[in-house]
Each structure stands twice: as C-alpha cells, then as structure tokens.
C-alpha cells in the first residue's frame, strides 16, 4: 500500500508544496514543531533512509540543503534544524525546522547512561566498526 507521502506525490492528497525537482518534493508538515517546519522527501517511496541507493541518498541531502537555505532566508531564522526520525511514515523524509534557539526544537532527553555505561557500550560496539 502506498504511503501517505506517495499519495501526496501522486496528487491524491493535497499538500502545501514549497519546492520540487524531478526526484524530490518539499512541503509543510501538517503537525509543525515550529512555523515553517518542512518535509523533504524523495518522490520514489523507500521506507528507510539507509536503503536509498548511494546516489539517491546524496541527492536527497542536496535537496535538503537547497530547501534549508531557502527556508532560512524566507523565515529569517538563525538556523534550520535537521532531523530524520524514520518511524512516523514508511517513506524517507527529512524534517527541516526553522529555529532561533535550541529551545524551539524538542530535543530528545538523555537516556540516563552514566560515563561507565557509555564506556562499556563503546567497548561492545567498537568491534563492529573495526577494519
């Protein structure tokens, strides 16, 4: 079944489109964190960011860069925060949120790990990154 974003790309569901090219679409989020919260998606439905082909992955980040620059200029914000969560809709999407202070973006809280637990986790994970 097509994702809600694929239905937006197909014109079956309306959106507040801000920008598009042949491979991507940028539109306002309907549940914004801040005014101007924009989603950038590839038009081809892929559920997981790291399942994109390398060229598609690079093209998505270039599209996000272009949209973020225009969003920053249009809103006058200090920074555009970038987030990729990956669970809300099974279609890759990059959140771009105009902000003037970190308090304007709901940053995840600490998971409660102390320094020893972080060191132990690093020791456990490091072999996967060797070689």
The 8 nearest C-alpha neighbors of each residue, nearest first, counted from 0:
[[1, 2, 3, 5, 6, 89, 44, 4],
 [0, 2, 5, 3, 6, 4, 44, 89],
 [3, 1, 5, 4, 6, 89, 0, 90],
 [2, 4, 6, 5, 7, 1, 88, 12],
 [5, 3, 7, 2, 6, 8, 90, 1],
 [6, 4, 8, 2, 7, 3, 1, 9],
 [5, 7, 9, 3, 11, 4, 8, 12],
 [6, 8, 12, 4, 10, 5, 9, 11],
 [7, 9, 5, 6, 10, 4, 42, 24],
 [10, 8, 6, 7, 11, 5, 12, 4],
 [11, 9, 7, 8, 12, 6, 13, 14],
 [10, 12, 6, 9, 7, 13, 8, 5],
 [11, 13, 7, 10, 6, 14, 3, 9],
 [14, 12, 7, 10, 11, 15, 16, 6],
 [15, 13, 16, 26, 7, 12, 27, 29],
 [14, 16, 26, 27, 17, 13, 28, 25],
 [17, 15, 26, 14, 18, 25, 27, 24],
 [16, 18, 26, 25, 15, 19, 27, 24],
 [19, 17, 25, 16, 24, 26, 20, 66],
 [20, 18, 24, 23, 25, 21, 17, 22],
 [19, 21, 23, 22, 24, 18, 62, 25],
 [20, 22, 23, 19, 42, 24, 41, 43],
 [21, 23, 42, 20, 41, 24, 43, 19],
 [24, 22, 41, 42, 20, 19, 40, 21],
 [23, 25, 19, 40, 39, 18, 41, 42],
 [26, 24, 39, 18, 38, 17, 16, 19],
 [25, 27, 16, 17, 15, 37, 38, 14],
 [26, 28, 37, 15, 36, 38, 29, 35],
 [27, 29, 37, 31, 30, 36, 38, 26],
 [28, 30, 31, 27, 14, 36, 15, 37],
 [31, 29, 28, 32, 36, 27, 33, 34],
 [32, 30, 36, 33, 28, 29, 34, 35],
 [31, 33, 36, 30, 104, 34, 96, 105],
 [34, 32, 31, 36, 35, 96, 97, 103],
 [35, 33, 36, 31, 32, 97, 96, 74],
 [34, 36, 37, 33, 97, 27, 96, 31],
 [37, 35, 96, 31, 34, 33, 28, 95],
 [36, 38, 27, 95, 28, 26, 94, 35],
 [39, 37, 94, 25, 26, 93, 28, 92],
 [40, 38, 25, 93, 92, 24, 63, 37],
 [41, 39, 92, 24, 23, 91, 42, 38],
 [40, 42, 23, 43, 22, 24, 59, 44],
 [41, 43, 23, 22, 40, 44, 8, 24],
 [44, 42, 41, 45, 22, 5, 23, 40],
 [45, 43, 90, 42, 5, 46, 41, 91],
 [44, 46, 90, 47, 91, 43, 51, 50],
 [45, 47, 90, 89, 91, 44, 48, 50],
 [48, 46, 50, 49, 91, 45, 85, 90],
 [49, 47, 50, 91, 51, 46, 85, 45],
 [48, 50, 51, 47, 56, 52, 53, 46],
 [51, 49, 47, 48, 52, 45, 46, 56],
 [52, 50, 49, 56, 55, 48, 53, 45],
 [51, 53, 55, 54, 56, 50, 49, 57],
 [54, 52, 56, 55, 57, 51, 58, 49],
 [53, 55, 57, 56, 52, 58, 51, 59],
 [56, 54, 58, 52, 57, 53, 51, 59],
 [55, 57, 53, 59, 54, 58, 51, 52],
 [56, 58, 54, 60, 55, 59, 53, 61],
 [57, 59, 55, 61, 56, 60, 54, 62],
 [60, 58, 62, 56, 61, 57, 55, 63],
 [61, 59, 63, 57, 62, 58, 64, 56],
 [60, 62, 64, 58, 63, 59, 65, 57],
 [61, 63, 59, 65, 60, 64, 58, 66],
 [62, 64, 60, 66, 61, 65, 67, 59],
 [65, 63, 61, 67, 62, 66, 60, 68],
 [66, 64, 62, 68, 63, 67, 61, 69],
 [65, 67, 63, 69, 68, 64, 70, 62],
 [66, 68, 70, 64, 69, 65, 63, 71],
 [69, 67, 71, 65, 70, 66, 64, 72],
 [70, 68, 72, 66, 71, 67, 73, 65],
 [69, 71, 67, 73, 72, 68, 66, 74],
 [72, 70, 68, 74, 76, 69, 73, 75],
 [71, 73, 69, 75, 70, 74, 68, 76],
 [74, 72, 70, 71, 75, 69, 76, 68],
 [75, 73, 76, 71, 72, 70, 97, 35],
 [74, 76, 72, 71, 73, 77, 70, 97],
 [77, 75, 74, 71, 99, 98, 78, 97],
 [76, 78, 99, 98, 75, 79, 71, 97],
 [79, 77, 98, 76, 97, 99, 80, 71],
 [78, 80, 97, 96, 98, 95, 67, 71],
 [79, 81, 96, 95, 78, 97, 82, 98],
 [82, 80, 95, 94, 79, 96, 93, 83],
 [83, 81, 94, 93, 84, 80, 95, 96],
 [82, 84, 93, 85, 94, 92, 81, 91],
 [85, 83, 86, 82, 87, 93, 92, 94],
 [84, 86, 83, 87, 47, 91, 88, 48],
 [87, 85, 88, 84, 89, 47, 46, 90],
 [86, 88, 85, 89, 84, 90, 92, 91],
 [87, 89, 90, 86, 2, 85, 3, 91],
 [90, 88, 46, 2, 91, 86, 87, 47],
 [91, 89, 46, 45, 88, 44, 92, 2],
 [92, 90, 46, 48, 47, 45, 40, 89],
 [93, 91, 40, 39, 38, 90, 94, 83],
 [92, 94, 39, 83, 38, 82, 95, 40],
 [93, 95, 38, 82, 81, 37, 83, 96],
 [96, 94, 81, 37, 80, 36, 79, 38],
 [95, 97, 36, 80, 79, 98, 94, 33],
 [96, 98, 79, 76, 78, 35, 80, 36],
 [99, 97, 78, 76, 100, 79, 103, 77],
 [98, 100, 77, 76, 78, 101, 103, 97],
 [101, 99, 102, 98, 103, 77, 104, 78],
 [100, 102, 103, 104, 99, 98, 106, 105],
 [101, 103, 100, 104, 105, 106, 99, 98],
 [104, 102, 101, 100, 98, 105, 33, 99],
 [103, 105, 102, 101, 106, 32, 98, 80],
 [106, 104, 107, 103, 102, 32, 101, 108],
 [105, 107, 104, 108, 101, 102, 103, 109],
 [108, 106, 105, 109, 110, 104, 82, 84],
 [109, 107, 110, 106, 111, 105, 112, 104],
 [108, 110, 111, 107, 112, 106, 113, 117],
 [111, 109, 112, 108, 107, 113, 117, 116],
 [112, 110, 109, 113, 108, 116, 114, 117],
 [111, 113, 116, 110, 117, 114, 109, 115],
 [112, 114, 116, 115, 117, 111, 118, 110],
 [113, 115, 117, 116, 118, 112, 119, 111],
 [116, 114, 118, 117, 113, 119, 112, 120],
 [115, 117, 119, 113, 118, 114, 112, 120],
 [116, 118, 120, 114, 115, 119, 121, 112],
 [119, 117, 121, 115, 120, 116, 114, 122],
 [120, 118, 116, 122, 121, 117, 115, 123],
 [119, 121, 123, 117, 122, 118, 116, 124],
 [120, 122, 118, 124, 123, 119, 125, 117],
 [123, 121, 119, 120, 125, 124, 118, 126],
 [124, 122, 120, 121, 125, 119, 126, 127],
 [125, 123, 121, 122, 126, 127, 120, 128],
 [124, 126, 128, 127, 122, 121, 123, 129],
 [127, 125, 129, 128, 124, 123, 122, 130],
 [128, 126, 125, 129, 124, 123, 130, 122],
 [127, 129, 125, 126, 130, 124, 123, 121],
 [130, 128, 126, 127, 125, 124, 122, 123],
 [129, 128, 127, 126, 125, 124, 122, 123]]
